[in-house]
Amino acid sequence: MSSATYGAAPKVNDSVAVNKMSKTHVIVHAILVVVVMLLLLGIPFWLLIVTAGKSQAEAINPNMSLPSHWQLLENFRTVITDGKMVSAFFGSVLVTVPSVFLALLFGSMAAWVLARRTTKPMAIVYALSISGLILPPAVVTVMMLLKMTGLSGTIPGMIGVYVGIYLSTVIFFVTGFIRTIPVSLEEAARIDGAGPARIFFTIVLPLLLPTLSTATILVTLYIWNDVFYSLFILSGKVNLLPLNLYNVASAGLYLNNWHLIFAYIILMSLPLLIVFAFAQRKIISGITGGAVK
């Protein structure tokens, strides 16, 4: 008994030592992750906040020092009134919300068809559908098409362009997820007499909410911060937040006024932060709900 006991003791001690080493490794890894995230995100965020709270004289050379007198609210008030942010905000909402909704709706419908039909022609169609992730759209051709249809410089034209551009992103995200949904659910609905539209909206679409939440974050981020396409297509006829910032900065209103530019960026990013926080909760609740079921 004594020899067996003596023989087992080192094994127990070794397992305890291994557990301690693994816990130490986890703690060190977590600390390194936090430090890296603070360096990558904390420093730019700190620079953004302190610069937006400074006066023009202090913000000429942006640095991470605290302002001698905080005037963040005053800078917010200046960019809202002089920068015409209110009209630009509603313009961005009028373009972003319908664009994201239509891209998610049409993209998920197309992804459902592409996921359920596994023929070679459909594989070619799928490859062409997601090619937009790599190949940029021809801006000149798009502008000529919009002018021919009378949609150049209009909100519906801008919405159509965004929907066409980001359909590839939605199809890429949703198609793989739909392939994991059992086909038996749809077959049971067909036996009960449900048509394709009813099957999609009552069975498939509710199961896509976690994936659509992720796609919503990406597409909203792209559209809300876009300057390139709106600059060429809208040509200043519709005021959007990033396009408005570009125009007022080019006109000299914010020339050397880095405190106003940073304050504008903060106000422009607040709606996105709210949407992201809400969408992230939806993602977590959707994943856990599906796991329980």
N, C-alpha and C positions, 0 to 999 in steps of 0.2 A: 504493500500500500504506500509506503513512504517513497519508494523509488518511482512509482507511478505518479505520485503527487509532485515529486521533484521534477519529473519529466514534463508534466503538464504546465507547470508554472511559467517557464520561459515562453510557451506559446501564448498564454494569456497576456503576459507582459508585452510580447511582440505585437499582438493585436491592439492593445491599448496604445502603444507607441505609434502604430500605423494610423489609428484613428486620430490621435493628436496631431500627427503630421498632416493628415488630410484636412482637418479643421483649420490648421494654420495656413495651409495652402489656399483654402477657400477664402479665409479672411484677407490674406495678402492680395489675392486676385480681386476681391471686391474693392479693396482700398485703391488698387491700381486703376480699376475701372472708374471709380469716382474721381480720382485725380485727373485722369485723361479727359473725362467728360467736363470737368470744371475748366480745364485748360482750353478745350475746343469750343465749349458753349458759354462758359461763365465769363471769360475775358471779353469776347465780342459783345455779349449782353451788357456787361458792366460799362464798356466803352460807349455803347449806344445810350444807356440811361444817363450817364454823367455828362455826356456831350449835349444831349437834349435839354439838360437842366442848366446849362451855362449861358452866359451872355455872348454876344457876337465877338467881343474882344477876347474872351477866354477860349472860345471854340474855333478860332482861326486855325490853330494848330491842334487838332484833336489828340488828346492824351487821356490817360486813365486817372488823372488827379481829380479830386472832388472840386466842384465849383465853389467859389467864395460865397456866392449867394444863389440859392436854388430859385430858378424861375421857370420850372417845368410847366406849370399851369399857364403862365403867361405865354410861353412858346406854343403850347397847344392852342390857346385862344387865337394867336396870330395866324397860325397855319390854317385854322378852320375858317377864319374870316377872310384873310387876304389870299389864301391859297384855293378858295372855292371848293373845299373838301366835301361839303354837304351834297352838292349836285353831283360831284364825281363819285361819291359813295353810292348814291341811288343809281347812277349809271352802271357802276360795277355790279350792283345787285341785280339789276334788270338783265344784264348780260350773263352773269355767272350762274344764277339759279336755274333759268331755263336750259342753259347749255349743259350743266351737270345732270339735270333730270333727264333730258332727252338722250344724252350720251349713255347714261346708265340703263335707261329703258330699252333703247334700240340695241345697245351692245349686249345686254343680257339675253334679249330675244335671239339675236344672231348667234350668240354663244350656245344657246340651247339647241338650236338646229345643227350647228357644227359639231357639237359634242355627241349628239345622238345618231348622226349619220357618218359612218366611218368608211365610206367609199373613197377611192383614190381621187375622183374629181372634187369631193368635199375637202379632202386633205389639201389640194391645191388652192381651193377657195380660202381655207383657213390660213395657209401661208401668205396669201395675198392680203388677207384681212389684218394680220398682225405685222405686215411689212411696214406699216406706218410708224412702228416703234423705232425703225432704223432709218427709213427713207424720209427726208423732210419734204413737206408739200411744196409745190411750185407756186411761189407767191405771185409771180407775174400772171400765170395762167388763172389762178384764183381771182385776182383782181379783174382781169378781163372778163371772166365769167360773171362776176358780180355786176360789172358795168352793163353787160349785155342783158342781164335780168332785171336791172334797175334796183339792185339791193346794195350797191356800193355806198358806203358811208351810213348804213342803217343798222339798227340793233338786230333785226331779223337776219340780215346778211352776216353779221359778226357771230351770231349764235350758230348759224349753219356752218360757218367755217370751223368753229370750235368743236361742234359735234362731229364733223367729219375728221378732224385731226385726232381727237381722243377716243374715237370708237375702237381703235386698235388696242389702246390700253385696257379698256373695259373687257373686250373680247379675250385678250390674253389672260387677264385675271380670272374671269368667270368660267371659261371653257374647261379648264382643268378641274375646277371644283364641281361642275355639273357632272362630270364623268364619275365622280365618287358617289353620286346620288343613285340609289337603286332604281332600276328601270321598272321594277315591280310596282312601285308607287304610281307611276303613270299608267301602267297597264291596268291596274285596278280601277283607276278613275275612268279609263276608256270603257271598261266593261260596264260601269255604272252609267254610261252615256255622256260623259263629259267630252267636250270638244277641245281642240288644241289651245284656244285662248283661255278657257276655264282651267285646264290643267296647268298652264304656265302661271297664271295669276294666283291660283289657290294652292298649288302644291310646290312648284319649282321656285317661284319668286320669294316666298317667305323663307325658304331654306338658304337663299343666297344673301341674306341680310349681312352676315359677318363679312363676306367677301366684298359685297357692294359698299360696305362702310369703309373698307380699306381703299377701294377704288375711288370713293367720294373724296377722301383726303387728298389723294394724288391729283385728281382732275381739278378739284377746287384750288389747290395750290398752284397748279400750272396756269389756270385761267385768271385767277385773281391777281397774280403778279406779272401777267404778260404785258409786254410793251411792244414787242416786235410786230406781231400780226395786227394789233389794234392801231399801231402807228401808220401802217400802210393801207389798211382796209378802211378804217374810220376816217382817217385824214383830218382829225380834229373836229369832226361834225358831232361826235358824241363824246362826252367827258367821262373818262374812267380814272380811277385812282392812280395807277402807275403811269398812265399816259398824261394825266394832269401834273404829276410830279415832274415828269420829263419836260413838259411844256413850260411850266413856271420856272424850272431851273434853267432851261435854255433861254428864256426871256430875260433872265437877270434878276428875277425877284429873290432867288435864294443864292445869288452869287456870293461866295465866301461866307454864306450864312449856314455853316454846318449845323448849328444848333437847331435851326428851323428844318433842315433836311432830315435830321435824325428824329426830331419830334414828329414830322410827317410820317416817317417810316413806322414809328411806334403806333400811331393812331391807325395807320393803314393795316398793321398786322394784328390789331386787337380782334377784329371779327374772325380772322382765321384761327386765332388761339381759342376763341369760344367754340367755334365749330369743331376744331380738333378735339377739345376736351369732351364735348358731347359725343362725337363719333367714336372715340376710344372707349367710353363707357358702353356704347352699343356693341362694339366688337367683343369686349369681355363678356357681357351678358349673353350675347349670341353664341359664343363658344361654349360657355358653361351650360347654357340651356340645351344646346345640342348634345353635350356630353351626358347630361342627366337623362335625356330621352333615350 
